[in-house]
Amino acid sequence: MAKFIHRGNKKKKQVQKMFDDISSSYNFLNRFLSFGIDKYWRKKFLKNLPLKNDSYVLDVATGTGDIGFEIKKRYSCQIIGLDYSSKMLDIAIQKAKKSNIKNFTFIQGDAEALPFDDNTFDIITISYGFRNLGNFENALNEFYRVLKPNGTLGILEFSQSKSKIFSFMFNLYFNYILPFLGKLISGSNAYQYLPESVTKFATRDELINLMKNSKFINCSMEDITFGVTSIFIGKKNIE
Ligand SMILES: C[S@@+](CC[C@H](N)C(=O)[O-])C[C@H]1O[C@@H](n2cnc3c(N)ncnc32)[C@H](O)[C@@H]1O
């Protein structure tokens, strides 16, 4: 039986509190519990996007800003990082100040009701945030609305591995060891929510269909690391 809420407005509040609670240990736990591979996943994700120095980028569910900071290593583009959890954003703001990062600004807000005009951004990224949203359709419709014509949406998200041998070992770690260590270090049950949220998440085909239903075109999917993580790309039509 599910221990957590996996759809709707109550999920949003549950997720917001969870990330507020773990904000101070989030970065450390990401590196530690993923053995640093999350950095490789983010880099690989960004290689799939048509980033340029003059791109206007929205990083939805930016958290502590890791995707934006990775983009900033190579491009001088303007980035807005939006997140529902103000405490995650506080960490992102501290990191930006410490590294003297320019043109990366942060806004507290909901992915399902974006505070931007239609046709604003060249690229929208959302990494390990999509699964956490209350209503996937609302968010995808918002992403489509605020993207410029020919703009690109990139989603990086956990998937269920299709490799039987790998998924047996990975699931042992992901379902038992990771929640135990996560709770021990952060004091939160967010790391129990993590594996449960992956099993309750849309399948690869379902997510591609949701993107198409929200009018995205040229939708594609690529699995990385035995399909533990997947990259989804979609384009807004040239109107
Ligand atoms: C696992 S973290 C990912 C953070 C970052 N993108 C990364 O790759 O490390 C998920 C983030 O999604 C945010 N989030 C969840 N629901 C949201 C919503 N409806 N609108 C905006 N952000 C949301 C959470 O607050 C959290 O910071």
PDBQT file of the ligand as one rigid body, heavy atoms in Angstrom, charges set to zero:
ROOT
HETATM    1  C1  LIG A 301      14.507  16.146  -6.487  1.00  0.00    +0.000 C 
HETATM    2  S1  LIG A 301      14.453  17.889  -6.450  1.00  0.00    +0.000 S 
HETATM    3  C2  LIG A 301      15.307  18.284  -7.947  1.00  0.00    +0.000 C 
HETATM    4  C3  LIG A 301      16.078  19.555  -7.850  1.00  0.00    +0.000 C 
HETATM    5  C4  LIG A 301      17.004  19.860  -9.033  1.00  0.00    +0.000 C 
HETATM    6  N1  LIG A 301      16.279  20.047 -10.261  1.00  0.00    +0.000 N 
HETATM    7  C5  LIG A 301      18.063  18.798  -9.197  1.00  0.00    +0.000 C 
HETATM    8  O1  LIG A 301      18.206  18.259 -10.300  1.00  0.00    +0.000 OA
HETATM    9  O2  LIG A 301      18.772  18.524  -8.223  1.00  0.00    +0.000 OA
HETATM   10  C6  LIG A 301      12.775  18.188  -6.868  1.00  0.00    +0.000 C 
HETATM   11  C7  LIG A 301      12.373  19.655  -6.736  1.00  0.00    +0.000 C 
HETATM   12  O3  LIG A 301      11.064  19.825  -7.302  1.00  0.00    +0.000 OA
HETATM   13  C8  LIG A 301      10.442  20.874  -6.598  1.00  0.00    +0.000 C 
HETATM   14  N2  LIG A 301       9.007  20.869  -6.874  1.00  0.00    +0.000 N 
HETATM   15  C9  LIG A 301       8.130  19.891  -6.569  1.00  0.00    +0.000 A 
HETATM   16  N3  LIG A 301       6.896  20.243  -6.978  1.00  0.00    +0.000 NA
HETATM   17  C10 LIG A 301       7.004  21.463  -7.562  1.00  0.00    +0.000 A 
HETATM   18  C11 LIG A 301       6.079  22.338  -8.189  1.00  0.00    +0.000 A 
HETATM   19  N4  LIG A 301       4.780  22.036  -8.284  1.00  0.00    +0.000 N 
HETATM   20  N5  LIG A 301       6.536  23.492  -8.709  1.00  0.00    +0.000 NA
HETATM   21  C12 LIG A 301       7.860  23.819  -8.611  1.00  0.00    +0.000 A 
HETATM   22  N6  LIG A 301       8.777  23.034  -8.023  1.00  0.00    +0.000 NA
HETATM   23  C13 LIG A 301       8.354  21.859  -7.501  1.00  0.00    +0.000 A 
HETATM   24  C14 LIG A 301      10.804  20.552  -5.145  1.00  0.00    +0.000 C 
HETATM   25  O4  LIG A 301      10.584  21.635  -4.286  1.00  0.00    +0.000 OA
HETATM   26  C15 LIG A 301      12.271  20.151  -5.288  1.00  0.00    +0.000 C 
HETATM   27  O5  LIG A 301      13.137  21.235  -5.085  1.00  0.00    +0.000 OA
ENDROOT
TORSDOF 0
